[in-house]
């Protein structure tokens, strides 16, 4: 017996020391929201024994990047390792609104249960009345007067029960409809499908037993923000007011309550590795590959790869164009084809291809400003919002006002009546690169009226950004073809088509307006084509693009007319699809 006891104590001496396990709840202090992702900063208080401990830290995000995880514990505590896992054991927290809905659902379910019981009871009574009424009708031992009295009783009682059942059915339908609405609302409040929070398990060593505060930070992908704007202009002589706002969404599993926000224009998930260019070797390509790359909508199959072999070409119009778009016939290297489908063979060298033009068959300033501090950093810009916000973990957008600016703007109208006869009011601003704007939708308000939405894109290379402020029906524009000066003439082996258009503009406003008017004429893509601009009413003509521009100033009630005339000459054996 003595030997057994000695052996037991020897084994205990050789067993490793049992590691203490302690747990704590992390408290969210602040967040830095990126366009994609969020850095979350927590604090947690804990009492550690001397030596090794396993610390479980609950109440962290449901998904996080473990490479970004940092825990600071003070000079006397060393964090050996940290791992992350989901905390499925902790019940999900329910908001006050959710608990109220839950109580209402419980009451309705109880009422529905009572109604169902009452219905069953009444249906049973009705069955008994119907059965007894039948028996009474066949009973020959009663007098006629007694029989009439009995049948009258059963009839009245059946009607009464049926009316009661009808009322119960109506109540049940109303309660079920109300219950369905409540359950829908509850689903709205629990839209986050990843509501289970995460927890951290850290292995630490403390020099002495003491209480300490843990500083925890990490990046979670389940949040982000996007920019949107309010553009306000009282009239065309006032500065433009630009309201800069953010739509923040998060589904980290933790409701942000009274949290200080920092919004950053960067994206921590973006690849930070700079690209490296490799040597660019030029190689000759075969005919099939050249045709495929040069002509969208053309399918080319090689004729076997042997020298001198032909290649099959299939032009697919319907696969690349809307069915109602009529291209008629087009010509590829002298061969006329229909827009719908062409299958044939062609034999030519790469040098022939290089000499011929390519035909593309498939054409195709508020109160929030004092509470928000913008900061320009080396790689991005941030906005520190001093007002704490509540943002639920439900993946729904929450609007946060950042800044409002008054911007000197040059207002003018723009119209391209070949595409649209409406006049668009634009505001041109400079110096916008200092505002740290991001692409986003903008609500347009002009003269205290909501006009609509427009896309604001600061990612332009020019020093002037043009913002669309909507259309103005008081600037009347018409573009009409002058029939007597348009037509087709055949000159030998060539065909000449002439076009003349008249553009009429009238200013029906009470003030003078500046209008940038644009139209165009075609540009030749073949040496056999010849385009002549005959008349442009003094427009600035870009010969490379064919764009015609007029800067017009129209007094109140003034009307002006400009004319565009051009002709196109080409071989009569060809058809130009988009003329």
Secondary structure as UniProt FT lines:
FT   HELIX           2..14
FT   STRAND          20..25
FT   STRAND          27..33
FT   STRAND          38..48
FT   STRAND          51..60
FT   STRAND          65..72
FT   TURN            75..76
FT   STRAND          77..86
FT   HELIX           96..138
FT   HELIX           144..189
FT   TURN            193..194
FT   STRAND          198..206
FT   STRAND          210..220
FT   STRAND          223..233
FT   TURN            236..237
FT   STRAND          240..250
FT   STRAND          256..264
FT   TURN            268..269
FT   HELIX           287..294
FT   TURN            296..297
FT   STRAND          298..301
FT   TURN            307..308
FT   STRAND          311..316
FT   TURN            318..320
FT   TURN            323..324
FT   STRAND          329..332
FT   TURN            333..334
FT   STRAND          335..338
FT   STRAND          341..346
FT   HELIX           350..355
FT   HELIX           367..371
FT   STRAND          372..376
FT   STRAND          381..391
FT   STRAND          398..407
FT   STRAND          410..416
FT   TURN            417..419
FT   STRAND          420..430
FT   HELIX           432..435
FT   STRAND          440..446
FT   TURN            447..448
FT   STRAND          449..456
FT   STRAND          464..472
FT   TURN            473..474
FT   STRAND          475..481
FT   HELIX           483..485
FT   STRAND          487..491
FT   TURN            492..493
FT   STRAND          494..507
FT   STRAND          513..520
FT   TURN            527..528
FT   STRAND          530..535
FT   TURN            537..538
FT   STRAND          540..541
FT   TURN            543..545
FT   STRAND          547..554
FT   TURN            556..557
FT   STRAND          559..571
FT   TURN            572..573
FT   TURN            577..578
//
